[in-house]
């Protein structure tokens, strides 16, 4: 069961740690980055979801992981080279299982409308194409999701472009973190959270992150024993393909 004491994501990450985020939704049990996967994450009790956005040719925010549609739809080609209407013609569910036939690639606005008041949302910017930061800032502001969203990316440049447009917490995605990065005042002022690969997280990283003022959200954790280790280390968030299993594990450790 989901227990949240705050409507503000940063407050919840502090008061209710570790929060559990469905990685691309409940993606072990439904096609990733679809409304079906996000709804299932909510039903499973996840506190939030992690999703990916790309910009279409007509400047719409499509929720999809890859830069091309080939892996998760019945189509082919680059997201940036087609319109949203063309994306909406594709089947984004049949590749996963027949019962998901007809699932569509959602827009970020559609995700906010469907689950944004029930789930926190970690939006990962997958590509730094010009204009994506403006589209994202406008979408978040229009839905008044500022307090319920964290925006992350491996690309520090796109996050720097987003920073002056909207006051939302930012997370830096990184397989590994070095001391110089943690000590840099510029990074401490810009980012609320680190998103390291879970295997790189140990007590020393947690100590240094805390000293530098960063929250720590781990990806992608599908092993129950590792989830319990991370809980003991004090991570703020756990991103997983299997929210129901990880929530059960955390409740017992």
N, C-alpha and C positions, 0 to 999 in steps of 0.2 A: 504494500500500500504506500502511496506517495504521501509524504509529510513535508509540507513547506510552511515555514513560519513567516516568510517575507514574500512580498510581491516583486521586490527588486532583486535582480539576479545576483548582483555583487553581495548584497546582504545575505541572500540564501546560501551562496557559496561559502560564506563565513560561518553562518549559524547552523547550517544543516549538512556540513561536509561529511562524507563526500556525496555530492549530487551525482546522479547517474543520467548520462545523455545517450540516447539511442543513436548510434553511428549510421548516418543516412536513414534514420528511423530504426525500426526493429528489423534490420536488414538481413538477419539470419532467417527470418520467417516470412518476409514479404519483399517484393522488389524494391531495391534501394532507391531512395530519393523520390518516392511516390507518396501521394496522400494516404494510400493504404498502409504503407510502412510507418508513416508518422502517426496515424490514428492507432495503429497497433501498439506503438511505443507508449502512447497515452494509456491504452487499455492495460498494458503490462505494468503500469505504475512508474514509468520513467519520469524523472523530474524535468527533462528537457530532451531536445534533439540536436544533432549536428547535421548540417546539410551543406551542399556545395552550390555555388552560383556561377553561371556564365552569362555573358551578354549576347543577345541575338542580334541579327542584322538590323532589326528595327528597334534596338535599344530597350529590349525587355529582359528582365532577369529570369532566366530559366534555371530551374533546380535540377542539376545533373552533374555528375562527377567529372566525366571525361570531356575533353574539348570536342570530341566527335560523338555522334549518337550510336555508332556501330555496335558497341558492346552491350547496350541495355535497351535497344529498340529494334524494330524491324526495318529501320532505315539505315542510311549511311551519309557521311559528310560531316562537316564542321558546324557546330552550333552557331558560330559567329557569321556564317555565310548564308543562313536561312532565317526566315521570319518566324515569329511566334506561331502564326497560323499554320505554317508548314510543320513546325514541331508538334503541334497539337493533332496532326493527322497520324502521328506515329503511335504504335502500340509499345508501351514501356513496361508491360507486365508479363506477356506470354513467354519471354525468355526465361523467366523465373519459374513459373508454373502455370498450367492451363487456367486455373481458377482466377488468375489475375489478368486474363486477357482483357484488353480495352483500357487498362490503366494508362493515363497520359502523363507526359512530363508537366509538372505543375510550375506555375510562376511562384516567385517568393511571396507576392501579395496573396495568392491563393492559399499558401501554407499559413501565413499569418492569420488569414480569415478563418481557416479551418481549426487551427490548434494553438494559435498565438496567445490566447488567454488561459490556456490550460497547461502549456508547456513553455519552458524557457527555450530560446533558440540560439544556437551557436552557428553563425553564418560564416562559412569559409569562402573567401574569394579565391577562385581557382585561376583566373587569368587577369592580367593587368591591362586589358584593352582600354583605350581612352574612353572615358565616359562612364565606366562601370561604377566608379566611386560616387558620381552624381546620381545615378539611377538608384544605387543602394541607399544613399542618404535620404533621397526623396521617398522611397518606399517605406523605410523605417519611420520617418517622420509622419507620413500620411496615416499610417496605422497606429501611431503613438506607441511604438514598441521600444522606445529608447531604454526603458528600465528593464526590459525583458530579453534584451539581445546582447550578445557578445560577438564581435566580428574578429575573425582570425584569418591569417594567411601565412604562407611561407615567404611571401614577397613583402619585405619591409617597405619598399617604395610605394606600393599601393595603399598600405595602411597610413603612411605619412600623407598621402594625398587625401585620404578620407578624414583624417584627424580634424582639420579646420572646418569641415562641412557639417559635422554632427558630433554631439557629445555622447558617445557610447564607449563602453569599455572595449579595449583591444587586446587580443591575445596573439603572441608570436609563436608560430609553429616551427618546431626545430627537432630534428632527430636527437641532437646532443646540444648541451649548453656549456660554454666555457666561462671561466671566472671573469675574464675581461669584459665579456658581454654583460654579465650580471652587474658588474661594478660601474658600468657606463651610466652616468647621470641622465644622458639623453634617453636611454632605454627605460630607466626607472620612471622618468616623467611621462613617457609615451604609453607604456603597456601596463595593463592591470594584471595580466596573467601570462605565464609561460605554458605552452602546450608541447611538452617533450614526448618522444617515444617512450612508452612505459618502461621498457627495459633499461633505459638510461637513468631512471630515477632511483636514487638511494638516499640514505640519511644525510650525506654531505651536500648533495644537491638541494635537498629540502631546507637544510640549515642556511645555505647561501641564498636561496631564493627568498626565504623569510627575512633575512637580514637586509635584502635589497628591496623588500616591499612587494614581491610578486606572489600572486596566487599560482597554484600549479594544477593543471588539468591534464590527465594522462590519456594517451591514445595508443593503440586500440586494444582494449583489455577484454579477452574472452575466457580467461582462465580464472576460476573461482579463488584458488589459492593465491594467485597474484593479486587479485582484487583485495583480498584481506590484508596482504602485505602492504599494499598501497594505502589502505585505510589506516593501518598502524603508523605508516610513515607520515600521514597527515595531509595527503593530497586533498584538494578542494573539489575536484571533479574527476569522474571516470567515464570515458567515452567507450562504448561497447556495441557490438553487433547484437548482443543478447541481453537486453536490459532485464528481462524477467529472471534469468539465471543469476546475473550479477547482483541484483537486488536481494535475491534470496540468500546468496552467499554473504553479503554484507550484513544482513540481519542476524546471521548466526555467528559472526566473528567480532 
